[in-house]
């Protein structure tokens, strides 16, 4: 993965995923935002329908000091999603 801004915390495949992550982080006291929303993410390989290849839609925290906390919240969200899918 190329060097990224220290505020970068997640690379989403879709705008919906990026919005979910940013909203979850903000709701947990870690202000975050979807970057380049109007450009569809602005990352190589991205289309407006989602990411392909190495591209994607970036989610950044406002304060890089909260990046580790944000990544922990994201991992918890992923684990919860897997757990719910396994129960379904």
N, CA and C atoms as a LAMMPS dump frame, in Angstrom:
ITEM: TIMESTEP
0
ITEM: NUMBER OF ATOMS
264
ITEM: BOX BOUNDS ff ff ff
-5.0000000000000000e+02 5.0000000000000000e+02
-5.0000000000000000e+02 5.0000000000000000e+02
-5.0000000000000000e+02 5.0000000000000000e+02
ITEM: ATOMS id mol type element x y z
1 1 1 N 0.847 -1.168 0
2 1 2 C 0 0 0
3 1 3 C 0.895 1.234 0
4 2 1 N 0.557 2.216 -0.826
5 2 2 C 1.39 3.416 -0.875
6 2 3 C 1.312 4.184 0.436
7 3 1 N 2.309 5.073 0.641
8 3 2 C 2.281 5.923 1.83
9 3 3 C 1.019 6.757 1.797
10 4 1 N 0.387 6.876 2.953
11 4 2 C -0.864 7.63 3.048
12 4 3 C -0.745 8.649 4.173
13 5 1 N -1.629 9.605 4.125
14 5 2 C -1.736 10.595 5.189
15 5 3 C -2.01 9.864 6.5
16 6 1 N -1.457 10.32 7.624
17 6 2 C -1.674 9.637 8.9
18 6 3 C -3.126 9.67 9.367
19 7 1 N -3.963 10.48 8.741
20 7 2 C -5.389 10.513 9.082
21 7 3 C -6.174 9.403 8.396
22 8 1 N -5.57 8.736 7.409
23 8 2 C -6.223 7.643 6.69
24 8 3 C -6.431 6.457 7.633
25 9 1 N -7.687 5.913 7.646
26 9 2 C -7.962 4.779 8.519
27 9 3 C -8.631 3.605 7.809
28 10 1 N -9.229 3.838 6.638
29 10 2 C -9.942 2.741 5.972
30 10 3 C -10.067 3.013 4.484
31 11 1 N -9.973 1.945 3.695
32 11 2 C -10.188 2.018 2.258
33 11 3 C -11.439 1.214 1.947
34 12 1 N -12.516 1.904 1.627
35 12 2 C -13.81 1.268 1.381
36 12 3 C -13.962 0.902 -0.092
37 13 1 N -14.766 -0.142 -0.332
38 13 2 C -15.032 -0.557 -1.71
39 13 3 C -16.161 0.228 -2.345
40 14 1 N -17.076 0.749 -1.516
41 14 2 C -18.221 1.5 -2.032
42 14 3 C -18.415 2.764 -1.197
43 15 1 N -19.168 3.698 -1.757
44 15 2 C -19.482 4.915 -1.029
45 15 3 C -20.347 4.591 0.194
46 16 1 N -21.234 3.633 0.079
47 16 2 C -22.073 3.234 1.216
48 16 3 C -21.22 2.709 2.362
49 17 1 N -20.234 1.888 2.047
50 17 2 C -19.335 1.365 3.085
51 17 3 C -18.553 2.505 3.739
52 18 1 N -18.049 3.42 2.925
53 18 2 C -17.292 4.551 3.46
54 18 3 C -18.165 5.402 4.378
55 19 1 N -19.409 5.646 3.964
56 19 2 C -20.331 6.414 4.799
57 19 3 C -20.61 5.703 6.114
58 20 1 N -20.805 4.392 6.064
59 20 2 C -21.066 3.615 7.283
60 20 3 C -19.887 3.727 8.245
61 21 1 N -18.68 3.581 7.739
62 21 2 C -17.488 3.65 8.585
63 21 3 C -17.342 5.047 9.196
64 22 1 N -17.458 6.083 8.372
65 22 2 C -17.299 7.452 8.873
66 22 3 C -18.369 7.785 9.908
67 23 1 N -19.599 7.372 9.66
68 23 2 C -20.691 7.633 10.604
69 23 3 C -20.488 6.878 11.912
70 24 1 N -20.052 5.622 11.818
71 24 2 C -19.797 4.819 13.015
72 24 3 C -18.68 5.436 13.854
73 25 1 N -17.613 5.843 13.194
74 25 2 C -16.502 6.46 13.929
75 25 3 C -16.95 7.75 14.618
76 26 1 N -17.624 8.601 13.886
77 26 2 C -18.079 9.871 14.442
78 26 3 C -19.034 9.627 15.612
79 27 1 N -19.915 8.654 15.469
80 27 2 C -20.846 8.318 16.542
81 27 3 C -20.176 7.758 17.776
82 28 1 N -18.952 7.27 17.606
83 28 2 C -18.171 6.737 18.725
84 28 3 C -17.127 7.738 19.217
85 29 1 N -17.324 9.012 18.885
86 29 2 C -16.453 10.06 19.407
87 29 3 C -15.161 10.275 18.653
88 30 1 N -15.061 9.697 17.446
89 30 2 C -13.864 9.873 16.622
90 30 3 C -14.313 10.517 15.305
91 31 1 N -14.34 11.847 15.239
92 31 2 C -14.801 12.509 14.022
93 31 3 C -14.026 12.031 12.787
94 32 1 N -14.79 11.646 11.762
95 32 2 C -14.187 11.107 10.537
96 32 3 C -14.989 11.584 9.336
97 33 1 N -14.38 11.461 8.163
98 33 2 C -15.046 11.896 6.941
99 33 3 C -14.634 11.033 5.757
100 34 1 N -15.519 10.982 4.778
101 34 2 C -15.235 10.322 3.512
102 34 3 C -14.514 11.348 2.648
103 35 1 N -13.385 10.952 2.104
104 35 2 C -12.588 11.877 1.3
105 35 3 C -12.987 11.828 -0.168
106 36 1 N -12.956 12.975 -0.809
107 36 2 C -13.204 13.1 -2.25
108 36 3 C -14.515 12.464 -2.674
109 37 1 N -15.572 12.688 -1.88
110 37 2 C -16.885 12.121 -2.157
111 37 3 C -17.359 12.438 -3.576
112 38 1 N -17.231 13.679 -4.005
113 38 2 C -17.738 14.077 -5.315
114 38 3 C -16.896 13.547 -6.465
115 39 1 N -15.662 13.203 -6.176
116 39 2 C -14.791 12.643 -7.211
117 39 3 C -14.888 11.123 -7.229
118 40 1 N -15.769 10.57 -6.416
119 40 2 C -15.899 9.121 -6.346
120 40 3 C -14.716 8.485 -5.655
121 41 1 N -13.998 9.236 -4.866
122 41 2 C -12.854 8.702 -4.138
123 41 3 C -11.538 9.187 -4.69
124 42 1 N -11.471 9.415 -5.981
125 42 2 C -10.282 9.962 -6.577
126 42 3 C -9.073 9.052 -6.562
127 43 1 N -9.286 7.76 -6.33
128 43 2 C -8.183 6.819 -6.237
129 43 3 C -8.146 5.96 -7.497
130 44 1 N -6.973 5.584 -7.944
131 44 2 C -6.812 4.753 -9.134
132 44 3 C -7.694 3.521 -9.061
133 45 1 N -8.377 3.227 -10.162
134 45 2 C -9.179 2.014 -10.23
135 45 3 C -10.595 2.188 -9.738
136 46 1 N -10.998 3.415 -9.393
137 46 2 C -12.305 3.625 -8.809
138 46 3 C -13.317 4.03 -9.863
139 47 1 N -14.497 3.493 -9.734
140 47 2 C -15.624 3.948 -10.534
141 47 3 C -16.668 4.457 -9.568
142 48 1 N -17.665 5.15 -10.043
143 48 2 C -18.722 5.656 -9.172
144 48 3 C -19.541 4.518 -8.557
145 49 1 N -19.49 3.336 -9.133
146 49 2 C -20.234 2.192 -8.617
147 49 3 C -19.466 1.441 -7.542
148 50 1 N -18.205 1.735 -7.38
149 50 2 C -17.405 1.041 -6.374
150 50 3 C -15.96 0.983 -6.822
151 51 1 N -15.148 0.341 -6.028
152 51 2 C -13.718 0.272 -6.307
153 51 3 C -13.384 -1.034 -7
154 52 1 N -12.344 -0.995 -7.786
155 52 2 C -11.817 -2.219 -8.368
156 52 3 C -10.304 -2.11 -8.344
157 53 1 N -9.641 -3.237 -8.343
158 53 2 C -8.189 -3.204 -8.272
159 53 3 C -7.73 -2.683 -6.923
160 54 1 N -6.696 -1.854 -6.912
161 54 2 C -6.113 -1.354 -5.67
162 54 3 C -6.801 -0.097 -5.171
163 55 1 N -7.741 0.452 -5.942
164 55 2 C -8.378 1.705 -5.574
165 55 3 C -9.449 1.535 -4.519
166 56 1 N -10.057 2.631 -4.161
167 56 2 C -11.124 2.61 -3.188
168 56 3 C -11.441 4.01 -2.714
169 57 1 N -12.349 4.088 -1.774
170 57 2 C -12.775 5.358 -1.218
171 57 3 C -12.189 5.469 0.184
172 58 1 N -11.436 6.511 0.418
173 58 2 C -10.722 6.662 1.678
174 58 3 C -11.584 7.295 2.759
175 59 1 N -11.434 6.782 3.98
176 59 2 C -12.029 7.383 5.162
177 59 3 C -10.873 7.881 6.021
178 60 1 N -10.966 9.136 6.435
179 60 2 C -9.937 9.762 7.264
180 60 3 C -10.562 10.238 8.567
181 61 1 N -9.782 10.199 9.634
182 61 2 C -10.183 10.847 10.885
183 61 3 C -9.714 12.294 10.827
184 62 1 N -10.412 13.161 11.562
185 62 2 C -10.027 14.574 11.561
186 62 3 C -8.701 14.807 12.275
187 63 1 N -8.445 14.007 13.314
188 63 2 C -7.24 14.17 14.128
189 63 3 C -6.405 12.892 14.034
190 64 1 N -5.194 12.971 13.486
191 64 2 C -4.386 11.758 13.346
192 64 3 C -4.075 11.067 14.673
193 65 1 N -4.197 11.78 15.771
194 65 2 C -3.978 11.156 17.083
195 65 3 C -5.046 10.114 17.395
196 66 1 N -6.165 10.154 16.685
197 66 2 C -7.256 9.192 16.895
198 66 3 C -7.244 8.041 15.881
199 67 1 N -6.235 7.974 15.032
200 67 2 C -6.21 6.954 13.984
201 67 3 C -6.204 5.533 14.54
202 68 1 N -5.408 5.277 15.565
203 68 2 C -5.362 3.916 16.124
204 68 3 C -6.699 3.527 16.751
205 69 1 N -7.316 4.453 17.456
206 69 2 C -8.629 4.19 18.046
207 69 3 C -9.653 3.906 16.947
208 70 1 N -9.602 4.686 15.871
209 70 2 C -10.521 4.489 14.751
210 70 3 C -10.337 3.106 14.134
211 71 1 N -9.109 2.696 13.949
212 71 2 C -8.846 1.379 13.354
213 71 3 C -9.355 0.265 14.253
214 72 1 N -9.27 0.442 15.559
215 72 2 C -9.815 -0.551 16.501
216 72 3 C -11.328 -0.629 16.383
217 73 1 N -11.988 0.514 16.284
218 73 2 C -13.444 0.541 16.122
219 73 3 C -13.844 -0.145 14.825
220 74 1 N -13.099 0.108 13.766
221 74 2 C -13.391 -0.522 12.468
222 74 3 C -13.253 -2.035 12.571
223 75 1 N -12.219 -2.512 13.235
224 75 2 C -12.031 -3.962 13.403
225 75 3 C -13.177 -4.568 14.214
226 76 1 N -13.634 -3.854 15.243
227 76 2 C -14.775 -4.334 16.03
228 76 3 C -16.033 -4.402 15.163
229 77 1 N -16.228 -3.401 14.316
230 77 2 C -17.381 -3.387 13.417
231 77 3 C -17.319 -4.559 12.44
232 78 1 N -16.149 -4.818 11.898
233 78 2 C -15.987 -5.96 10.982
234 78 3 C -16.292 -7.27 11.689
235 79 1 N -15.789 -7.445 12.908
236 79 2 C -16.027 -8.675 13.669
237 79 3 C -17.503 -8.837 13.963
238 80 1 N -18.186 -7.758 14.327
239 80 2 C -19.615 -7.809 14.596
240 80 3 C -20.388 -8.185 13.342
241 81 1 N -19.99 -7.65 12.213
242 81 2 C -20.653 -7.956 10.945
243 81 3 C -20.501 -9.437 10.606
244 82 1 N -19.312 -9.99 10.79
245 82 2 C -19.077 -11.413 10.53
246 82 3 C -19.911 -12.273 11.483
247 83 1 N -19.916 -11.885 12.745
248 83 2 C -20.686 -12.633 13.748
249 83 3 C -22.164 -12.674 13.393
250 84 1 N -22.703 -11.527 13.009
251 84 2 C -24.123 -11.47 12.632
252 84 3 C -24.398 -12.292 11.384
253 85 1 N -23.494 -12.268 10.434
254 85 2 C -23.683 -13.04 9.196
255 85 3 C -23.662 -14.543 9.488
256 86 1 N -22.81 -14.94 10.396
257 86 2 C -22.731 -16.373 10.741
258 86 3 C -23.978 -16.857 11.46
259 87 1 N -24.652 -15.981 12.191
260 87 2 C -25.871 -16.351 12.892
261 87 3 C -27.094 -16.365 11.989
262 88 1 N -26.991 -15.672 10.859
263 88 2 C -28.143 -15.557 9.947
264 88 3 C -28.43 -16.853 9.21
